[in-house]
């Protein structure tokens, strides 16, 4: 009888362990999703800054060219 109870404890422990792993994976998925959102926002910000920077460079080049022509 003791052996039978001991054998039943193994699947119960395995089930509890799996529940812990599953909860940890769900937490990891949420963290990864949050990190992905942050990276996308930063990427968009860098892209918009690059466009602004490119426009500024083009303006400076045009002004420099105008000054050289004078």
HELIX and SHEET records of a PDB file:
HELIX    1   1 UNK A    2  UNK A   69  1                                  68    
END                                                                             
